[in-house]
Amino acid sequence: MTSETYRNPVLDADWSDPDVVRVGDDFYLTASSFGRAPGLPLLHSRDLVNWTLVGHALERLEPAAEFDRPRHDCGVWAPSLRYHDERFWIFWGDPDQGIFQVNAPQIRGPWTRPHLLKAGKGLIDPCPLWDEETGEAYLVHAWAKSRSGVKNRLTGHRMRPDGTDLLDEGKVIVDGDRIPGWFTLEGPKLYRHDGWFWILAPAGGVETGWQGAFRSRGFFGPYEERIVLEQKDTDVNGPHQGGWVRTPSGEDWFLHFQQRGAHGRVVHLQPMSWGPDNWPVLGDDGAPVAEHRRPGLPPQPPAAPATDDDFPGGRYGRQWQWTANPGDGWATQHSGDGLRLTCVRSADAHDLRKLPHVLTQRLPGTPCAVEVELRLDSDESGVRAGLAVLGDAFGWIGLQRGTDGTVHLVHRFAEAVAERERDAAHPRLAPEGRARLRIEIGAGARCRFSADAGDGDGFRPSGPVFTATPWRWVGALLGLFALAPAGSGHAGAATFTHFRITEL
């Protein structure tokens, strides 16, 4: 790679189902956030290659009672981000509730409360379009068979221009069952270009599919179709589902994801042009590029969403999300540095997957080492806190206070099919009630745990290699937690400091 080129992926972590919009000289991206809070991440770039996380559009998931516990694969699916009438708009589908939208005058908000535009089961992947020529507004969405019994089709509606209501019952405008070889058509993005209505939509499944393009002179069809991006002889499996954006100078680019196991859906940037027959051409003649000339935009310093955190004043950075809507007092602010997590009492202390009070961030896509310092500030028997790799299976290393008052370094795990955790290594004393914890994440998301328990032996490896696993649609997560067995009264806290991720 040179200063004139970039390499894919441009976002090497689980920024699932990306969509992008340009406003002036700025580019903004959002992505699926499923059941985590805050949701709807908002990223900013000036060159489409270097991105920073600037906030979230959804403080809490609604209805709140549905998300006071982890629902890892539910919640916010495949949002669309648009700019219209001097406002930012995000539409998304909750497969169990329907299609929502929020809007704001600025990317950093304030964002409106979620408005339920269309109620129903299995309504996913919505995208609006405001036709600047006619003043009419439209919406297209896909279907989740798991909730509706229907998939492989796109439904279109006329919409009120203020985005508050749909004006008809909807009509199937693309039926994937009628296209030979196509299946699992979803994720539509709707555009108006060169006198045509365009729908860019993937099919074929997240790990093996392709990107399609559809065009029609009228919104309700009929549509012609073409495959415009597929794996071919590259190592980029299932390259699809994303958004098209045009730079101020008229260059076209397409951002999409690639499914990479426990690392989730990483984001690639593809050049885009228009062929002699006026169909879009993505990547290198329809194949994903690994390296390419940078967009013709002003040079920008290297940037990526933040990972490290010193937790100044007890506050955590915007890269962190809870595994459900947050509760009062889970993290307390104070005068120094360090994250002070309350040891929340739970009947599910044996299974991190069931806990809403795990503070998480995305697992990096490149080999790295994760380190954090932990102090257990509780005298109660059974309290514990640690650093976790959390997915359908999980592993964690941390501290636990025993019945005799001593603090032990413990390392535990649970397989995907297990209902509770068990030891991955023999506990050992942590005489000072503190430890430095470390997870090295190598190729294939293979994780090696180690810790310095303050016993004079420095870092020592712990347990066998643990291979991180995703949930059904979500990549594995890094997590910090503090908990106590069920009971009454305050159970103390744990303090985390100097969270760092370094490339290996």
Buried (B, 14 or more C-beta within 10 A) or exposed (E): EEEEEBBBBBBBBBBBBBBBBBEEEEBBBBBBBBBBBBBBBBBBBBBBBBBBBBBBBBBBBBEEEBBBBBBBBBBBBBBBBBBBEEEBBBBBBBBBBBBBBBBBEEBBBEBBEBBBBBEBBBBBBBBBBBEEEEEBBBBBBBBBEBBBEBBBBBBBBBBEEEBEEBEEEBEBBBBBEEBEEBEBBBBBBBBBBEEBBBBBBBBBBBEEBBBBBBBBEEBBBEBEBBBBBBBBEBEBBBBBBBBBBEBEEEBBBBBBBBBBBBBBBBBBBBBBEEEEEEEBBBBBEBBBBBEBEBBEBEEBEEBBBBBEBBBEEBBBBBBBBBBBBBEEEBBEEBEEBBBBBBBBBBEBBBBBBBBBBBBBBBBBBBBBBBBBBBBBBBEBBBBBBBBBBBBBBBBBBBBBBEEEEEBBBBBBBBEEEBEEBEEBBEBBEBEEBBBBBBBBBBEEBBBBBBBBBBBEEEEBBBBEEBBBBBBEBBBBBBBBBBBBBEEEEEBBBBBBBBBBBEEE
